[in-house]
Amino acid sequence: MHPGVLPEMAKKHGNVFTLRGGTQPVIILSGFETIKEALIKHSEIFAGRPLTPFFKVITKGKGIVFANGHTWKQQRKFGIVTMQKLGKKVLTHQIQAEAQQLVEIFASANGQPFDPSLPIINSTSNVACALVFGRRYSSSDEEFLKLTEIVNYNTEFGGTFSHLLYETFPWLMKHIPWPYKKSFVCVDDLLSYVKKEIEKHRVEPPMEEPQDFINYYLFQMEKSKNDPTSTYDEENLFQCISDIFSAGTDTTAKTLQWALLLLMTHPDIQEKVHKELDDAFGPSQTIGYQDRKKIPYTFALIHEVMRYKCILLTGNPRLSLQDITILGTFIPKGSMIVPDVHSVFSDPKIWETPKKFNPSHFLDKDGKFVDREELVLFGAGSRVCIGKELAKMELITFFSNLLRAFTFKLPEGVKEVSTEPVLGFTLTPQHYKLCAIPRNSET
């Protein structure tokens, strides 16, 4: 389904309407005010997460993203606190180091055409590895390559015809050898790898404070072992790790791929970014998240990429935990709710030029960055993504260091590239090649 379909349906059926088909009716929330009314003003009522047949098998309702009730509240709180601690101590440095690695990899192409997707995916995956395992991997490491392949397969499988068939006919699909079985194998392979890492962390506990997510979690498991209300166990630890990899690496990598593609098709905007970076920093300085206030146009551009080429087909679904009426429409307890984020991002009442790539959407009249609440890409209310700040840290650090080092151009002879997405669970750029021209070599 194309992302423009649901906003068109809302024009005909109103901002709260129902889609029927599959195992359960789905209620669509269209427009910012509707989403705000439900997910922010009535956040606790829509705090549930529906478990579709496929994700019930894959996640068992564990972790953060797909858990509910007490388990979700406990795992989410732990995840937020732990990521804040690691963000200050470990991740800021790690992200800057990965950004420099990415610059070196791009430079090794010597200005010749190459596909940037794999190096970008490897860099974002290594940030997740630093967060979870406490170390980075070489891009040629076999275990690392297998890990990224597992995560990529499962994120790309979501939204495919095979996935939708499983969600619609789970009783039938269990007897048919469709590609969903490879997805289950990927989950088992990831589980095996994580178990090995957990045992390594148990054998070699940190000398002082924990330095990664697994160490913090094992410490919390030990601390809570006599608490009958504790949900800290290996099943939840595994699913938290799976959530971090699938949500953290794929979305950030694809947003960065979109950003570079859009700069090649908007050279005037690329030129403005170059000027801002040159005015703000010296030639050898590594740029970090802490520098974002010095580069408001560049920071605004990253947010505009997330709006203009939103990688989500829809917002993550919610479950209503009690009966409620939203804008005159009755929504019964147990309903599946899906926020249509594209209806917000294409609204001319909110954005000056919704159909154009325009970083000024996130700037005020004085050129200062404005963090707009209408950018609901990370969700809203009690289920807002806990990796929101980490994603922004990665995006601005990777993007600004790449743009300070290179001018991005289409390969010789290529006049234009498609900016239409490949449809799936996420909206991916079509494969493209670029030329990263070192700026110190330009005349």
C-alpha positions as CSV (number, residue, x, y, z in Angstrom):
1,M,0.0,0.0,0.0
2,H,1.3,3.4,-1.0
3,P,1.7,5.9,1.9
4,G,-0.6,8.4,0.2
5,V,-3.6,6.0,0.2
6,L,-4.7,6.4,3.8
7,P,-4.7,10.3,3.7
8,E,-6.9,10.1,0.6
9,M,-9.3,7.7,2.4
10,A,-9.5,10.1,5.3
11,K,-10.8,12.8,3.0
12,K,-13.8,10.5,2.2
13,H,-14.4,8.7,5.5
14,G,-13.2,11.2,8.1
15,N,-10.2,11.3,10.5
16,V,-11.2,8.1,12.4
17,F,-12.2,5.3,10.1
18,T,-12.0,1.5,10.1
19,L,-10.3,-0.9,7.6
20,R,-11.7,-4.4,7.6
21,G,-9.9,-7.5,6.4
22,G,-7.5,-10.0,8.0
23,T,-7.9,-11.3,11.5
24,Q,-9.0,-8.0,13.1
25,P,-10.5,-4.7,12.0
26,V,-8.0,-1.8,12.2
27,I,-9.0,1.8,13.2
28,I,-7.0,4.5,11.4
29,L,-6.2,7.8,13.1
30,S,-5.6,10.5,10.5
31,G,-4.3,14.0,11.0
32,F,-2.2,15.5,13.8
33,E,-5.0,16.7,16.0
34,T,-6.6,13.2,16.0
35,I,-3.3,11.5,16.8
36,K,-2.6,14.0,19.5
37,E,-6.1,13.5,21.0
38,A,-5.7,9.8,21.2
39,L,-2.0,9.1,21.8
40,I,-1.0,12.1,23.9
41,K,-4.2,13.3,25.7
42,H,-5.4,9.7,26.3
43,S,-2.0,8.2,26.4
44,E,-2.7,5.5,29.1
45,I,-5.9,4.3,27.3
46,F,-3.9,3.7,24.1
47,A,-0.8,2.3,25.8
48,G,-1.4,-1.3,24.7
49,R,0.4,-3.0,21.9
50,P,-1.6,-5.5,19.8
51,L,0.2,-8.8,19.2
52,T,-0.5,-10.0,15.6
53,P,0.0,-13.8,14.9
54,F,3.4,-13.4,13.4
55,F,4.8,-11.1,16.1
56,K,3.3,-13.2,18.8
57,V,5.5,-16.1,17.6
58,I,8.6,-13.9,17.0
59,T,8.6,-11.9,20.3
60,K,6.3,-13.9,22.7
61,G,5.2,-10.5,24.0
62,K,8.6,-9.9,25.7
63,G,11.0,-6.9,25.7
64,I,9.9,-3.3,25.2
65,V,8.3,-2.8,21.8
66,F,5.8,-5.7,21.9
67,A,5.3,-6.2,25.7
68,N,2.2,-5.0,27.6
69,G,1.2,-4.3,31.2
70,H,3.7,-4.7,34.1
71,T,6.4,-6.3,31.9
72,W,6.3,-3.4,29.4
73,K,6.4,-0.8,32.1
74,Q,9.3,-2.4,33.9
75,Q,11.4,-3.2,30.8
76,R,10.7,0.3,29.3
77,K,11.7,2.1,32.4
78,F,14.9,0.1,32.7
79,G,15.7,0.7,29.0
80,I,15.2,4.5,29.3
81,V,17.5,4.8,32.4
82,T,20.2,2.5,31.0
83,M,20.3,4.2,27.6
84,Q,20.7,7.6,29.3
85,K,23.6,6.3,31.3
86,L,25.3,4.7,28.3
87,G,24.6,7.7,26.1
88,K,26.6,10.0,28.4
89,K,29.4,7.6,29.1
90,V,29.9,5.4,26.0
91,L,27.8,6.2,23.0
92,T,28.7,9.8,22.3
93,H,32.4,8.8,21.8
94,Q,31.4,5.6,19.9
95,I,29.2,7.4,17.5
96,Q,31.9,10.0,16.7
97,A,34.4,7.2,16.2
98,E,32.0,5.4,13.8
99,A,31.4,8.6,11.9
100,Q,35.2,8.9,11.3
101,Q,35.3,5.3,10.2
102,L,32.5,6.0,7.7
103,V,34.3,9.0,6.4
104,E,37.4,6.9,5.8
105,I,35.4,4.2,4.0
106,F,33.8,6.8,1.7
107,A,37.2,8.3,1.0
108,S,38.6,4.9,0.0
109,A,36.3,5.0,-3.1
110,N,38.5,7.8,-4.4
111,G,35.6,9.7,-5.9
112,Q,34.4,6.7,-7.9
113,P,30.7,5.6,-7.9
114,F,29.7,3.2,-5.1
115,D,26.6,2.0,-3.2
116,P,26.6,3.7,0.3
117,S,24.0,1.4,1.8
118,L,26.2,-1.4,3.3
119,P,28.8,0.9,4.9
120,I,26.0,2.9,6.5
121,I,24.2,-0.2,7.8
122,N,27.5,-1.5,9.2
123,S,28.1,1.8,11.0
124,T,24.7,2.0,12.6
125,S,24.9,-1.7,13.5
126,N,28.2,-1.1,15.2
127,V,26.6,1.6,17.4
128,A,24.0,-0.9,18.5
129,C,26.8,-3.4,19.1
130,A,28.6,-0.9,21.4
131,L,25.4,-0.2,23.2
132,V,24.5,-3.9,23.7
133,F,27.7,-5.9,23.7
134,G,30.2,-3.2,24.7
135,R,32.4,-3.4,21.5
136,R,32.5,-2.7,17.8
137,Y,33.3,-5.2,15.0
138,S,35.4,-5.1,11.9
139,S,33.2,-4.8,8.8
140,S,34.7,-8.1,7.6
141,D,34.1,-10.0,10.8
142,E,32.0,-13.1,9.9
143,E,29.9,-13.0,13.1
144,F,29.2,-9.3,12.6
145,L,28.2,-9.8,8.9
146,K,25.8,-12.6,10.0
147,L,24.3,-10.4,12.7
148,T,23.6,-7.6,10.3
149,E,22.2,-10.1,7.7
150,I,19.8,-11.4,10.4
151,V,18.5,-8.0,11.4
152,N,18.2,-6.8,7.7
153,Y,16.3,-9.9,6.7
154,N,13.7,-9.6,9.4
155,T,13.2,-5.9,9.0
156,E,12.8,-6.3,5.2
157,F,10.5,-9.3,5.6
158,G,7.9,-7.2,7.5
159,G,5.3,-5.9,5.2
160,T,6.0,-8.4,2.4
161,F,3.3,-10.5,0.8
162,S,4.4,-13.5,2.8
163,H,4.3,-11.6,6.1
164,L,0.8,-10.4,5.4
165,L,-0.4,-13.8,4.4
166,Y,0.9,-15.2,7.7
167,E,-1.0,-12.4,9.6
168,T,-4.2,-13.2,7.7
169,F,-4.0,-17.0,7.6
170,P,-1.7,-18.1,10.5
171,W,-3.4,-21.5,10.8
172,L,-2.8,-22.2,7.1
173,M,0.7,-20.8,6.8
174,K,2.2,-23.0,9.5
175,H,1.8,-25.9,7.0
176,I,3.4,-24.1,4.0
177,P,7.2,-23.7,3.6
178,W,7.0,-19.9,2.8
179,P,9.8,-17.4,3.4
180,Y,8.4,-16.6,6.9
181,K,10.2,-19.8,8.1
182,K,13.6,-18.1,7.3
183,S,12.5,-15.2,9.6
184,F,12.0,-17.7,12.4
185,V,15.4,-19.2,11.8
186,C,16.9,-15.7,11.9
187,V,15.3,-15.2,15.3
188,D,16.8,-18.5,16.6
189,D,20.2,-17.6,15.2
190,L,20.1,-14.2,16.9
191,L,19.0,-15.9,20.2
192,S,22.0,-18.3,20.0
193,Y,24.4,-15.5,19.4
194,V,23.0,-13.4,22.3
195,K,23.1,-16.3,24.7
196,K,26.9,-16.7,24.0
197,E,27.4,-13.0,24.6
198,I,25.4,-13.2,27.9
199,E,27.6,-16.1,29.1
200,K,30.8,-14.1,28.2
201,H,29.5,-11.2,30.3
202,R,28.7,-13.5,33.2
203,V,32.2,-15.0,33.1
204,E,33.9,-11.7,32.7
205,P,31.9,-9.1,34.7
206,P,33.0,-5.5,34.6
207,M,35.8,-4.4,37.0
208,E,33.9,-1.3,38.0
209,E,30.6,0.1,36.6
210,P,28.7,-1.7,33.8
211,Q,29.8,-0.5,30.3
212,D,27.0,-2.0,28.1
213,F,23.3,-3.0,28.2
214,I,23.9,-6.7,28.9
215,N,26.1,-5.8,32.0
216,Y,23.5,-3.4,33.3
217,Y,20.7,-6.0,32.8
218,L,22.6,-8.9,34.4
219,F,23.3,-6.6,37.4
220,Q,19.5,-5.8,37.6
221,M,18.6,-9.5,37.4
222,E,20.8,-10.3,40.3
223,K,19.5,-7.3,42.3
224,S,15.9,-8.3,41.7
225,K,16.2,-12.1,42.1
226,N,14.1,-12.2,45.3
227,D,11.5,-9.7,44.0
228,P,8.3,-11.7,43.0
229,T,7.2,-8.8,40.8
230,S,10.4,-8.7,38.8
231,T,10.3,-9.4,35.0
232,Y,14.1,-9.3,34.6
233,D,15.0,-12.6,33.0
234,E,16.9,-13.8,30.0
235,E,13.8,-14.0,27.7
236,N,13.1,-10.3,28.2
237,L,16.8,-9.4,27.9
238,F,17.0,-11.2,24.6
239,Q,13.9,-9.4,23.2
240,C,15.2,-6.0,24.5
241,I,18.4,-6.6,22.5
242,S,16.4,-7.7,19.4
243,D,14.3,-4.5,19.8
244,I,17.4,-2.3,20.0
245,F,18.9,-3.9,16.8
246,S,15.8,-4.0,14.7
247,A,14.5,-0.6,15.7
248,G,17.9,1.2,16.0
249,T,19.9,0.1,13.0
250,D,17.4,-0.2,10.2
251,T,15.6,3.1,10.7
252,T,18.7,5.2,11.2
253,A,20.6,3.7,8.3
254,K,17.7,4.2,5.8
255,T,17.1,7.8,6.9
256,L,20.8,8.5,6.3
257,Q,20.6,6.9,2.9
258,W,17.6,9.1,2.0
259,A,19.5,12.2,3.3
260,L,22.4,11.6,0.9
261,L,20.1,10.8,-2.0
262,L,18.1,14.0,-1.4
263,L,21.3,16.1,-1.3
264,M,22.4,14.9,-4.7
265,T,19.0,15.9,-6.1
266,H,19.1,19.3,-4.3
267,P,22.6,20.7,-4.8
268,D,21.6,24.1,-3.6
269,I,20.7,22.7,-0.2
270,Q,23.9,20.7,-0.1
271,E,25.8,24.0,-0.7
272,K,24.0,25.7,2.2
273,V,25.0,22.8,4.5
274,H,28.7,23.0,3.3
275,K,28.8,26.8,4.1
276,E,27.3,26.3,7.5
277,L,29.7,23.5,8.5
278,D,32.7,25.5,7.1
279,D,31.7,28.6,9.1
280,A,31.2,26.6,12.3
281,F,34.1,24.2,12.4
282,G,37.8,23.8,11.6
283,P,38.9,21.4,8.9
284,S,40.0,18.5,11.2
285,Q,37.4,18.8,14.0
286,T,35.1,15.8,14.6
287,I,31.5,17.1,14.9
288,G,29.3,15.6,17.6
289,Y,25.7,15.8,18.9
290,Q,26.8,18.4,21.4
291,D,27.6,20.8,18.4
292,R,24.0,20.7,17.0
293,K,23.2,24.3,18.1
294,K,26.1,25.6,16.0
295,I,24.5,24.1,12.8
296,P,20.8,24.8,13.0
297,Y,20.3,24.5,9.2
298,T,22.0,21.1,9.1
299,F,20.0,19.9,12.1
300,A,16.8,21.1,10.5
301,L,17.6,19.3,7.3
302,I,17.9,15.9,9.2
303,H,14.4,16.5,10.7
304,E,13.1,17.4,7.2
305,V,14.4,14.2,5.8
306,M,12.5,12.3,8.5
307,R,9.3,14.2,7.5
308,Y,9.7,14.3,3.7
309,K,10.9,10.7,3.3
310,C,9.4,9.2,6.4
311,I,10.6,5.5,6.4
312,L,7.5,4.2,8.2
313,L,4.5,3.1,6.2
314,T,2.3,3.9,9.3
315,G,3.0,4.6,12.9
316,N,3.3,1.5,15.2
317,P,-0.1,0.0,16.1
318,R,-1.7,0.5,19.5
319,L,-4.3,-1.4,21.5
320,S,-7.2,0.5,23.3
321,L,-7.3,-0.7,26.9
322,Q,-10.8,0.6,27.5
323,D,-13.9,2.0,25.7
324,I,-13.4,5.6,24.6
325,T,-14.9,8.1,22.1
326,I,-12.4,10.1,20.0
327,L,-13.7,13.1,18.0
328,G,-17.2,11.7,18.1
329,T,-16.2,8.1,17.1
330,F,-16.7,5.3,19.6
331,I,-13.6,3.0,19.9
332,P,-14.3,-0.2,21.9
333,K,-11.8,-1.8,24.3
334,G,-9.4,-4.1,22.5
335,S,-9.4,-2.2,19.2
336,M,-6.3,-2.1,17.1
337,I,-5.3,1.5,16.4
338,V,-2.9,2.7,13.7
339,P,-1.8,6.3,13.5
340,D,-1.3,7.5,9.9
341,V,1.9,9.6,10.2
342,H,1.9,10.4,6.5
343,S,-1.4,12.3,6.9
344,V,0.5,14.6,9.3
345,F,3.6,15.0,7.2
346,S,1.6,15.9,4.0
347,D,-0.8,18.4,5.7
348,P,-0.6,21.9,4.1
349,K,-2.2,23.4,7.2
350,I,1.0,22.4,9.1
351,W,3.8,22.6,6.6
352,E,4.4,25.6,4.3
353,T,5.4,23.3,1.3
354,P,4.5,19.7,2.3
355,K,5.3,18.3,-1.1
356,K,8.8,19.8,-1.3
357,F,12.0,19.0,0.5
358,N,12.4,22.2,2.6
359,P,14.6,22.3,5.7
360,S,13.0,25.7,6.6
361,H,10.0,23.7,8.0
362,F,12.2,23.3,11.1
363,L,13.6,26.8,11.4
364,D,12.1,30.0,12.8
365,K,12.3,33.4,11.2
366,D,15.7,34.0,12.7
367,G,17.1,30.8,11.4
368,K,17.1,28.9,14.7
369,F,16.1,25.2,14.9
370,V,12.5,24.5,16.0
371,D,11.8,21.0,17.3
372,R,8.2,20.6,16.1
373,E,5.7,18.3,17.9
374,E,4.1,17.4,14.6
375,L,7.1,15.2,13.7
376,V,5.5,12.1,15.1
377,L,7.9,9.7,13.5
378,F,9.1,8.4,16.9
379,G,5.5,7.9,18.2
380,A,3.8,9.9,20.9
381,G,2.7,9.6,24.4
382,S,3.6,6.7,26.7
383,R,4.9,4.6,23.8
384,V,7.2,7.1,22.3
385,C,10.5,5.5,21.1
386,I,13.1,5.2,23.8
387,G,15.8,5.4,21.1
388,K,14.7,8.8,19.8
389,E,17.7,10.8,21.1
390,L,20.2,8.1,20.1
391,A,18.8,8.1,16.6
392,K,19.2,11.9,16.4
393,M,22.7,11.6,17.8
394,E,23.7,9.2,15.1
395,L,22.0,11.0,12.3
396,I,23.5,14.5,13.0
397,T,27.0,13.1,13.8
398,F,27.2,10.8,10.7
399,F,25.6,13.3,8.4
400,S,27.6,16.4,9.4
401,N,31.0,14.7,9.3
402,L,30.3,13.2,5.9
403,L,29.1,16.5,4.5
404,R,32.1,18.4,6.0
405,A,34.4,15.9,4.2
406,F,32.6,15.4,0.8
407,T,30.5,16.8,-1.9
408,F,28.0,14.2,-3.1
409,K,27.3,13.9,-6.8
410,L,25.5,11.5,-9.2
411,P,27.9,9.3,-11.2
412,E,29.0,10.7,-14.5
413,G,26.3,10.2,-17.1
414,V,23.5,9.7,-14.6
415,K,21.1,12.7,-15.0
416,E,18.6,11.7,-12.3
417,V,17.7,9.1,-9.8
418,S,14.3,7.9,-8.5
419,T,13.2,9.2,-5.2
420,E,10.2,6.8,-5.1
421,P,10.5,4.3,-2.2
422,V,10.6,0.6,-2.3
423,L,7.4,-0.3,-0.4
424,G,7.5,-2.6,2.6
425,F,7.3,-2.5,6.4
426,T,9.7,0.4,6.0
427,L,10.1,2.7,2.9
428,T,13.6,2.1,1.5
429,P,15.3,4.2,-1.2
430,Q,15.8,2.3,-4.4
431,H,19.4,1.2,-4.8
432,Y,21.6,4.0,-6.0
433,K,25.3,4.9,-6.4
434,L,27.0,8.1,-5.5
435,C,30.3,9.8,-5.9
436,A,31.9,11.2,-2.7
437,I,34.2,13.9,-3.9
438,P,36.7,15.0,-1.2
439,R,36.1,18.6,-0.6
440,N,39.8,19.4,-0.1
441,S,40.4,18.1,-3.7
442,E,37.8,20.5,-5.2
443,T,39.0,23.6,-7.1
